[in-house]
Amino acid sequence: MDCHRDYEMGQFDWTPEVYLERIRSQVSRYDELQEEAIAAIPFPPERVLELGMGTGETTRRLIEAFPNAWVIGLDSSPDMVFRARQTYDDVQLARIEDPLPDGPWDLVISVLSTGDLDDTQLQSLCRRVKDQSRSFVVGDTFTPERLKSLLDWSGGKLTWQTDDLAVVAAAY
């Protein structure tokens, strides 16, 4: 599995109007990754925290699959937060490295938002999620070493993998 991004998330164009088109051109299996992340959710969640909400694509799919879910989204891009607030009620400007909003959460989910975290930050995130959530789903690009670390730190299982993309799900 060769992990590479043709882009760096920190330098990616966060213009909401073109984000989906551009991410799909950079991550050829983007829609499949989204579908697999939703399929990995271990039980119907009621209270969900989405890390890196972006345009709300994951939230849209999650609510379609689980209509009773209430989602709070976090994103570090003011433009993305502004855009997401046009569709979803509870979107907050925050970085994934910041303390999580108070739980407990049934689910914390993140799709293509953890890739720029260093190992210490990702391990800290896993610890914070375990303390406040009943489950955790992460879909992103991974090197084999990084994937193994996430599996160890999250206590999760690999639910889907192709090329450098994978989905990890944990239930606590």
DOFI-451094 format. One record per residue (C-alpha): residue number from 1; z, y, x. Coordinates in pm, whole numbers, m for minus. Example, Ala and Ser with C-alpha at 12.3 -4.5 7.8 and 13.67 -1.06 7.14 Angstrom:
% DOFI-451094
<num = 1	pz = 780	py = m450	px = 1230>
<num = 2	pz = 714	py = m106	px = 1367>
% end
This chain:
% DOFI-451094
<num = 1	pz = 0	py = 0	px = 0>
<num = 2	pz = m117	py = 317	px = 171>
<num = 3	pz = 72	py = 618	px = 42>
<num = 4	pz = m110	py = 944	px = 60>
<num = 5	pz = m151	py = 1249	px = m151>
<num = 6	pz = m460	py = 1459	px = m131>
<num = 7	pz = m224	py = 1746	px = m211>
<num = 8	pz = 134	py = 1850	px = m152>
<num = 9	pz = 331	py = 1909	px = m472>
<num = 10	pz = 498	py = 2217	px = m321>
<num = 11	pz = 156	py = 2372	px = m259>
<num = 12	pz = m16	py = 2243	px = m571>
<num = 13	pz = m167	py = 2489	px = m819>
<num = 14	pz = 96	py = 2526	px = m1091>
<num = 15	pz = m133	py = 2722	px = m1323>
<num = 16	pz = m55	py = 2550	px = m1655>
<num = 17	pz = m404	py = 2593	px = m1799>
<num = 18	pz = m568	py = 2390	px = m1521>
<num = 19	pz = m282	py = 2167	px = m1405>
<num = 20	pz = m375	py = 1854	px = m1601>
<num = 21	pz = m739	py = 1872	px = m1497>
<num = 22	pz = m644	py = 1919	px = m1131>
<num = 23	pz = m372	py = 1653	px = m1120>
<num = 24	pz = m610	py = 1403	px = m1282>
<num = 25	pz = m868	py = 1480	px = m1015>
<num = 26	pz = m610	py = 1422	px = m740>
<num = 27	pz = m428	py = 1122	px = m895>
<num = 28	pz = m705	py = 905	px = m1035>
<num = 29	pz = m463	py = 684	px = m1230>
<num = 30	pz = m252	py = 970	px = m1361>
<num = 31	pz = m280	py = 868	px = m1727>
<num = 32	pz = m201	py = 505	px = m1643>
<num = 33	pz = 105	py = 620	px = m1444>
<num = 34	pz = 222	py = 821	px = m1746>
<num = 35	pz = 169	py = 525	px = m1981>
<num = 36	pz = 355	py = 287	px = m1749>
<num = 37	pz = 646	py = 528	px = m1709>
<num = 38	pz = 689	py = 544	px = m2087>
<num = 39	pz = 651	py = 165	px = m2114>
<num = 40	pz = 931	py = 123	px = m1855>
<num = 41	pz = 1191	py = 300	px = m2071>
<num = 42	pz = 1445	py = 20	px = m2127>
<num = 43	pz = 1562	py = 115	px = m2480>
<num = 44	pz = 1491	py = 383	px = m2741>
<num = 45	pz = 1661	py = 694	px = m2599>
<num = 46	pz = 1811	py = 967	px = m2810>
<num = 47	pz = 1914	py = 1220	px = m2544>
<num = 48	pz = 1663	py = 1261	px = m2259>
<num = 49	pz = 1650	py = 1477	px = m1948>
<num = 50	pz = 1306	py = 1519	px = m1795>
<num = 51	pz = 1294	py = 1633	px = m1433>
<num = 52	pz = 979	py = 1829	px = m1353>
<num = 53	pz = 857	py = 1881	px = m1709>
<num = 54	pz = 542	py = 2065	px = m1604>
<num = 55	pz = 303	py = 2101	px = m1894>
<num = 56	pz = 507	py = 1860	px = m2107>
<num = 57	pz = 266	py = 1566	px = m2079>
<num = 58	pz = 543	py = 1310	px = m2019>
<num = 59	pz = 751	py = 1462	px = m2298>
<num = 60	pz = 457	py = 1444	px = m2539>
<num = 61	pz = 406	py = 1077	px = m2465>
<num = 62	pz = 779	py = 1003	px = m2481>
<num = 63	pz = 818	py = 1168	px = m2822>
<num = 64	pz = 513	py = 980	px = m2952>
<num = 65	pz = 676	py = 652	px = m2847>
<num = 66	pz = 1031	py = 753	px = m2947>
<num = 67	pz = 1015	py = 1016	px = m3226>
<num = 68	pz = 1396	py = 1043	px = m3249>
<num = 69	pz = 1433	py = 1144	px = m2884>
<num = 70	pz = 1565	py = 1490	px = m2804>
<num = 71	pz = 1430	py = 1607	px = m2467>
<num = 72	pz = 1562	py = 1875	px = m2236>
<num = 73	pz = 1310	py = 1957	px = m1965>
<num = 74	pz = 1368	py = 2109	px = m1625>
<num = 75	pz = 1101	py = 2262	px = m1404>
<num = 76	pz = 1110	py = 2486	px = m1097>
<num = 77	pz = 790	py = 2675	px = m1186>
<num = 78	pz = 843	py = 2980	px = m1410>
<num = 79	pz = 481	py = 2950	px = m1530>
<num = 80	pz = 530	py = 2587	px = m1631>
<num = 81	pz = 859	py = 2666	px = m1805>
<num = 82	pz = 694	py = 2950	px = m1998>
<num = 83	pz = 409	py = 2719	px = m2103>
<num = 84	pz = 635	py = 2428	px = m2199>
<num = 85	pz = 858	py = 2657	px = m2406>
<num = 86	pz = 558	py = 2728	px = m2629>
<num = 87	pz = 573	py = 2365	px = m2745>
<num = 88	pz = 926	py = 2240	px = m2674>
<num = 89	pz = 1257	py = 2399	px = m2764>
<num = 90	pz = 1474	py = 2321	px = m2465>
<num = 91	pz = 1310	py = 2386	px = m2129>
<num = 92	pz = 1512	py = 2524	px = m1841>
<num = 93	pz = 1413	py = 2677	px = m1509>
<num = 94	pz = 1583	py = 2459	px = m1246>
<num = 95	pz = 1506	py = 2266	px = m932>
<num = 96	pz = 1542	py = 1890	px = m915>
<num = 97	pz = 1790	py = 1943	px = m628>
<num = 98	pz = 2021	py = 2150	px = m853>
<num = 99	pz = 2312	py = 1993	px = m1041>
<num = 100	pz = 2195	py = 1816	px = m1354>
<num = 101	pz = 2281	py = 1966	px = m1692>
<num = 102	pz = 2589	py = 1802	px = m1838>
<num = 103	pz = 2532	py = 1451	px = m1968>
<num = 104	pz = 2570	py = 1193	px = m2076>
<num = 105	pz = 2199	py = 1118	px = m2101>
<num = 106	pz = 2042	py = 807	px = m2247>
<num = 107	pz = 1751	py = 855	px = m2009>
<num = 108	pz = 1657	py = 1067	px = m1710>
<num = 109	pz = 1282	py = 1050	px = m1646>
<num = 110	pz = 1063	py = 1198	px = m1374>
<num = 111	pz = 689	py = 1155	px = m1324>
<num = 112	pz = 532	py = 1298	px = m1007>
<num = 113	pz = 834	py = 1519	px = m937>
<num = 114	pz = 1037	py = 1338	px = m670>
<num = 115	pz = 770	py = 1310	px = m400>
<num = 116	pz = 871	py = 1626	px = m214>
<num = 117	pz = 1240	py = 1534	px = m196>
<num = 118	pz = 1362	py = 1417	px = 141>
<num = 119	pz = 1562	py = 1094	px = 160>
<num = 120	pz = 1898	py = 1269	px = 138>
<num = 121	pz = 1788	py = 1465	px = m170>
<num = 122	pz = 1647	py = 1156	px = m343>
<num = 123	pz = 1958	py = 953	px = m269>
<num = 124	pz = 2173	py = 1237	px = m407>
<num = 125	pz = 1959	py = 1256	px = m719>
<num = 126	pz = 1999	py = 882	px = m779>
<num = 127	pz = 2375	py = 913	px = m743>
<num = 128	pz = 2390	py = 1209	px = m985>
<num = 129	pz = 2172	py = 1028	px = m1240>
<num = 130	pz = 2386	py = 711	px = m1221>
<num = 131	pz = 2695	py = 922	px = m1293>
<num = 132	pz = 2546	py = 1087	px = m1603>
<num = 133	pz = 2284	py = 857	px = m1751>
<num = 134	pz = 2237	py = 515	px = m1908>
<num = 135	pz = 1888	py = 477	px = m1758>
<num = 136	pz = 1649	py = 628	px = m1504>
<num = 137	pz = 1269	py = 603	px = m1486>
<num = 138	pz = 1071	py = 741	px = m1192>
<num = 139	pz = 694	py = 733	px = m1155>
<num = 140	pz = 544	py = 875	px = m836>
<num = 141	pz = 356	py = 807	px = m516>
<num = 142	pz = 549	py = 604	px = m260>
<num = 143	pz = 527	py = 462	px = 87>
<num = 144	pz = 660	py = 104	px = 101>
<num = 145	pz = 974	py = 225	px = 280>
<num = 146	pz = 1036	py = 505	px = 31>
<num = 147	pz = 988	py = 268	px = m264>
<num = 148	pz = 1238	py = 21	px = m115>
<num = 149	pz = 1488	py = 303	px = m66>
<num = 150	pz = 1447	py = 425	px = m424>
<num = 151	pz = 1498	py = 70	px = m554>
<num = 152	pz = 1819	py = 41	px = m347>
<num = 153	pz = 1955	py = 385	px = m434>
<num = 154	pz = 1872	py = 371	px = m805>
<num = 155	pz = 1960	py = 5	px = m857>
<num = 156	pz = 1631	py = m16	px = m1044>
<num = 157	pz = 1345	py = m259	px = m1066>
<num = 158	pz = 978	py = m211	px = m995>
<num = 159	pz = 801	py = m221	px = m1332>
<num = 160	pz = 448	py = m126	px = m1225>
<num = 161	pz = 262	py = m66	px = m902>
<num = 162	pz = m93	py = 2	px = m792>
<num = 163	pz = m219	py = 155	px = m470>
<num = 164	pz = 44	py = 414	px = m374>
<num = 165	pz = 168	py = 469	px = m732>
<num = 166	pz = 472	py = 294	px = m874>
<num = 167	pz = 722	py = 310	px = m1159>
<num = 168	pz = 1087	py = 222	px = m1107>
<num = 169	pz = 1328	py = 176	px = m1398>
<num = 170	pz = 1704	py = 135	px = m1388>
<num = 171	pz = 1954	py = 70	px = m1666>
<num = 172	pz = 2323	py = 136	px = m1607>
% end
